[in-house]
Amino acid sequence: MITRQDIEQRERELLSPYAAKAADSSGRDRDEPKCPYRTDFQRDRDRIVHSKAFRRLMHKTQVFLAPEGDHYRTRLTHTIEVSQIARTIARALALNEDLTEAIALGHDLGHTPFGHNGEDALAERHPGGFRHNEQSLRVVEILEKSNDGQPGMNLTPEVRDGILNHSGDQQPKTLEGQVVHFSDRIAYINHDIDDALRSGVLADEELPADCVATLGRSHRARINTLVGDLVEHSQNRPEIRLSLEKQSALDDLRAFMFKEVYQNQVVKHDEEMDKIKAMIFALYDTYEREPERLPVESQVLIAKWGLPEIIKDHIASMTDRYAVKQFSELFIPKSWKPGI
């Protein structure tokens, strides 16, 4: 039998001196008994995977709204791709794979329905704005419930820091968190290219020639190039980084994607974006006027957090189809059916 103590000892012996060790974690906000078989980081990973917020990712848009095809990414498949890229990098650098995986699986739990378009609409309507990384942290700290009914999953500080700082200006405190930061960008830029090519929004020859020459022509080649470069330039160092050449190419490719795909009118469909904004605003306004329409578990939090914060939480938690269903129930007249 391999016990938690065995795993913790292996981490001390095998991992890089720069790696986070589960036995050295800062601990949880609420003390709880240790698991005999899993480290704290393994338990955090498992709690995230078994959460309702994680399951909802399968019905949340990545880039393409309600795509007519089975092979386009969702927020869940994006999360899995980030996790696998991050684990590969962490293993190669002798970092803590369990911590890396926990951060990767939890990094997008706070995303809104309808991708970044929903995020933009909610940020505009909610008085405090909206940032998905902050909402992801709020999900694991407050909105999900522990087995004992307490707010939050009671995750370790290392996982929560990585979730909060996977995007934004603040760098994660652990190298594992930094790995997820890079893996997120490597994953979404490359799989969004793949989806854009499949949809016809992009043609292969339209990709920037200098980026292709530096990173590779295919989806696989670009990821292999970036992962290999990251490992090469981060080994035995107290930070995670790409070479200047590959970082510049990745930045240029990201700028290209924002111009040609993320802001592309074929993808965004101005009229569809207007509908999404109208839907988010209408739901927000209705809950603000009639908070009794919120779920009971949300209503009990209003006294502590205030109505706008709870409305924001509820809308952000929705899947695409649930948001449409709620809007339909609130604003679309029901067909009259004669009594039988």
N, C-alpha and C positions, 0 to 999 in steps of 0.2 A: 504494500500500500504506500502511495506517495501522499504525504501530509502537507498541509500548508507550510509548516516549518521546513520541510524538505525543499519546497519550491522557493521559499525565501532564502534558504542557504544557497541554492543554485544561483539565484540572482546575485548574491554577494560574490560568488566565485566566478561567474561567467560573464556578467554584464559589464559594459564599459563603466569606468569611474564617473562618467558624466551622466549615466542613466539614473532614472528615479527607481528606487528600490521600494517595494511594497511595505517591507518591514519598517522603513523610515518615513512612511507617510505621516503627515501632520495630524492625522486622525479625523474622526467624524465629529460633526457638531453635537450629535447625540450618541453617547456611548452605547455599544451593543456587543454581545458576545462574538468572538471571532469564529469563522467557519473552520472546521477541522481540515477541509480539503482545498479550499480556495483562498487566495490572497484577497486583500481588500479591493485591489484593482480588478480582479476577476469578478468579484461580486458586483462591483459597479457596472461592469460590462453587462452582466446578466440582468441586472435590474433595468437597464436601459432597453435591452432587447425585449423584455417581457412587459414593457410599459405600453399603455394605450397610445401615447403620443408617437411612439415608434411605429406601431401598426398603422396609424393614420397616414404615414408618409407614402404608403403605396398608392394613395388616391390624391396626392398633391402634385401639381404641375411642376416640372423642372423648367423648361423653356416653352415648348410647344403646347398650346392650349387644346385640350381634348383631341389629341392627334388621332387620325384615322389609320391606325396601324398598331401592331403589337410590340414593335421593337424600339419605340421611342422611350427615352429615359423618363422615369418619374423621380420624385424626391427620394424615394426609397432606393431605387437602383443606383442613383448617384451616391447615396450614403454608403452602399455596399462597395462600390468602386473605390471611393475614397479610403474606406477601411482596408481594402486589399492592397492598394498602393502604399498606404502608410505602414502596414505590417511588413511589407517587403523591405522598405527602407529601414524600419526599426530593427528588423532582424539582421540586416547587413551591417548596421552600425552598432550592434550589440546593445540596443536600447530595450526598454521594457515594452514588449509587444502587447501585454495585457492593458497597460495604461494607454498606449497608443490606440488600441482598438476601442476602448471605452470612450475616449474623446471623439474618435472618428464617428462612431455609431450615434453619439449624442449631439454632434455639432449642429445639426439642422432641425432639431425637434421643434423649434419655435417658428418655423417658416409658416407663412400664411397660405391660404388657398390661392391658386392662380399665379404661383411663382412670384417673381420680383414685381410683376404688375400689381398683384394683390398687396404686396408689401408697400409699394409706393402709394397706393390708394389709402391704406390704413395709416401710413405715416402722415399723410395729408389731413385725414379726418381726425385722428386722435390728438388731443391737445399736447401730449408729451412726445409726439412723434412715434416712430417705430423702427427698431433695429432687430433683425432676426436673431443675432447672436445674443443680445441681451434677453430676448424672449426665450431662447433656448435655455439659458441659465435659469430664468424664472420658472420654466416648466419643471426642471429637475429639483429646484429648491423649494417650490411652493405648490405648484398646481397638481403634479402627480402626488399620490399618497403612498406612504410606507405601509407595510403589512399591519402595523399597529394603529393605522389611521392618522398618524401624524403627517403634517404637510411636508411634501418633498420626499425625495428618494434617500436622503441622508448620504449623499455621495462624498467621497474624499475631496479635499480642497484641490488636489492635483488635477482631477478629472474636471471639476467645475471651472478651474482656471483655463484649461485647454478649450473647453466649450465656449467660454466667454470670449477668449482672445484668438479664436481660429480666424477671425476677420477683424478688421479695424486697425487702429494705429498702435495698440498696446501689444507687445510681444509676449507670447506665453512664457511662463517661468520655467517650464521643463522643456528639454529637448524633444520629448515625445509630443508635447503640444505644438512645438515648432514644425515637427514632421507633418502633423495633420494640417497645419496652415498651408504648407507647400503642396501636400497631397491633394487638398481640396481644389487648389487652383489647377494643378496638373490634370486632375480628373475632369473638372467641368469644362475647361477650355477644349480638351481633346474629345470628350464625348459629345459636346455640343457641336463641334465640327462634324463629327460622324452623323449626328441627327440632321444637321443642316444639309449635308451632302445627300442623305437618304431622302429628304423632303424636296430636294430640288432648289432650295433657297440659295445654296452655294453650288458652284461647279468646282471640281478638283483643281482646274487650272487657275481659278481665281485666288487660291491661297497665296499669300505673299511669297515670292520666289526666294527671298533671302532667309525667311523663317523656315521654309521647306528645306533649303540647302543646309541649314544649321541643325534642325531638329529631326528632319525625316519627312517622307511623303505620306506614309501610312499612319493610322491611329496607333498601331502597335509600335512602330519605329519611334514615333515622337515620345511616347511614354517611356520606352526603354532608354532613349537618349537622356531624358530629363531625370529619370530615377538613377541611372548610372552616374550622371554628372553630379547629382546631389550627394550620392554616397561618396564619390571620390573626393569631393571638396568639403565634406563634413566629417570625415573619419578622424578620430582622435582630436576633435576640436570641441570647444564648449559652446558652439552655435551651429545651427543648420543653415546651409547656404548653397546656392548654385554658383558656378563660375560666372564671371561678368558677361561672357559671350552668350551662354545659355539663358541667363536671366534677362538679358536685353532682348533675345529672340522671343522668349516667353511673354515679356511685356508687350512687344510689338504685335504678337499674335493675339493677345488679349484685347489690345486696342482695335485691331482689325475686326475681331468678333463683336465688339460693342457697336462698331459702326455698321457692319454688314449683316449682322444677325440679330443681336439683342435689341437694336433699334430699327431693324428692318421692318418696313411697313407690311410686307407679306406675312411676317411672323407676328407682328404686334396687332395688325388689323385695327386701325384707329377706331372703327365703330365697335369692335369687340372690346377694346380697352375702355372705351366710354361706358360700355355696358357693365364691365367689371367694376369700374369706379362707382357707377350709379348703384350697383348692387351693394357694394361695401358701405357706401354712404347711407343707403336706405336702411340696411340692417342696423347700422350704428344708431341712426336717428330713431328708429323704432324702439330699440332697447333702451335708449336714453329717455324716451317718453314713457315707455311701458316696461320698466325693469322686471315686472312680474312675468314677462315672457322669457326671461333668462332661465336656464336650468336651475333647479333648487340648489344644487351644490355650488352654483355660482352666486346665487342670491345671498347665501350665508356669508360670503366673503366681502360683500359690499361695505359693511360697517367698518371693516379693517382697512380695506384698500381704496375705497371710493368707487363710485359707479363707473366713471370713464375707464379706469384701469381694468375692471372686471369685464366691461364690454369688449375692450381691446383683447383681453385674454380669450374670451369666448369666440370672437371672430377669427383670431389668429389660429385657434385650434381646429377650425373647420377644414374638412376636405373640400375639394372643388365641388363634388356632387352634393355634399351636405349643405354647402352655402347656397347652391341653386335650389335645393329642396326647400330650405327655410325661406328663401326669397319667394318662391312659388306659393308656399302656404300663406305667406303674409300678404302678397300683392296680386296674385293671379286668381281671378274668380273661379270657383268650382263649377263644373257643369251640373245643371239641375237634373236630377233623376226622379221620375215619377214614382210614387209609392206603389208597391206591388201588393 
